[in-house]
Amino acid sequence: MVDLVTLPAMPMNWNVMKQLPVQGLDGNVTNRYVPGQIIDWLDCDGPTGLFRWTVRFQNGHEAQFELGEIAELLESSANLGLNITGKIF
């Protein structure tokens, strides 16, 4: 996580995969995995002085993630087998 603080542009255009719970036709809840890409960051936003990175997902949704959240998202995406630094879009 230290690299993300000292080099906040490092993960630009990196890929992530977000797990979203969805209800299937049978009423059971299952997981949907939506790919996204880190598109920008906010420099030490707010009184807490935290960086936030914006991810644009392929379904059109955008979300912002603080340092710990983006690090966890990158790690879980890599653990799923996603090439987080390569081109998928």
C-alpha positions as CSV (number, residue, x, y, z in Angstrom):
1,M,0.0,0.0,0.0
2,V,2.9,2.3,0.5
3,D,3.5,2.5,-3.3
4,L,-0.1,3.7,-3.8
5,V,0.5,6.6,-1.4
6,T,3.9,7.6,-2.8
7,L,2.9,6.9,-6.5
8,P,-0.9,7.4,-6.7
9,A,-0.8,7.3,-10.5
10,M,0.7,3.8,-10.5
11,P,-2.6,1.9,-10.8
12,M,-4.1,4.1,-13.5
13,N,-5.8,1.9,-16.1
14,W,-5.3,-1.2,-14.0
15,N,-8.1,-3.7,-14.0
16,V,-10.3,-4.9,-11.1
17,M,-13.1,-7.3,-10.7
18,K,-16.0,-6.5,-8.2
19,Q,-18.2,-9.1,-6.7
20,L,-21.8,-8.1,-6.7
21,P,-24.6,-10.2,-5.1
22,V,-27.6,-10.7,-7.5
23,Q,-30.8,-12.6,-7.2
24,G,-31.3,-15.3,-9.8
25,L,-34.5,-16.3,-11.5
26,D,-35.1,-19.0,-8.9
27,G,-34.8,-16.4,-6.1
28,N,-31.4,-17.6,-4.8
29,V,-28.7,-15.0,-4.4
30,T,-25.5,-15.7,-6.3
31,N,-22.4,-13.6,-7.2
32,R,-21.9,-11.6,-10.4
33,Y,-18.3,-10.5,-11.1
34,V,-18.1,-7.2,-13.0
35,P,-14.8,-6.0,-14.5
36,G,-13.7,-2.4,-14.1
37,Q,-10.8,-0.1,-14.7
38,I,-9.1,2.5,-12.4
39,I,-9.7,5.8,-14.2
40,D,-8.5,8.6,-11.8
41,W,-7.8,9.5,-8.2
42,L,-8.6,12.3,-5.8
43,D,-5.6,13.8,-4.1
44,C,-5.9,13.5,-0.3
45,D,-9.7,14.3,-0.4
46,G,-11.4,15.6,2.7
47,P,-10.4,16.3,6.3
48,T,-8.9,12.7,6.7
49,G,-6.4,13.4,4.0
50,L,-7.1,10.1,2.2
51,F,-6.5,9.3,-1.5
52,R,-9.5,7.9,-3.4
53,W,-9.4,6.1,-6.7
54,T,-12.3,6.0,-9.1
55,V,-13.2,2.7,-10.9
56,R,-15.4,2.6,-13.9
57,F,-17.1,-0.7,-14.3
58,Q,-18.2,-2.3,-17.6
59,N,-21.8,-2.0,-16.5
60,G,-21.4,1.8,-16.5
61,H,-21.3,2.2,-12.7
62,E,-18.5,4.3,-11.2
63,A,-17.3,4.0,-7.6
64,Q,-14.6,5.5,-5.4
65,F,-12.3,3.4,-3.2
66,E,-10.0,4.6,-0.4
67,L,-6.5,3.2,0.0
68,G,-7.3,0.0,1.9
69,E,-10.3,-0.7,-0.3
70,I,-8.5,-0.3,-3.6
71,A,-5.6,-2.5,-2.3
72,E,-8.1,-5.2,-1.3
73,L,-9.9,-4.9,-4.6
74,L,-6.7,-5.3,-6.5
75,E,-5.6,-8.2,-4.4
76,S,-8.9,-10.1,-4.7
77,S,-9.0,-9.4,-8.5
78,A,-5.5,-10.9,-8.9
79,N,-6.5,-13.9,-6.7
80,L,-9.4,-14.5,-9.1
81,G,-6.8,-14.7,-11.9
82,L,-7.5,-11.3,-13.5
83,N,-4.4,-9.7,-15.1
84,I,-4.7,-6.4,-13.2
85,T,-2.0,-4.5,-15.1
86,G,-2.8,-5.8,-18.6
87,K,-5.2,-4.7,-21.2
88,I,-8.7,-6.2,-21.0
89,F,-10.8,-3.4,-22.4
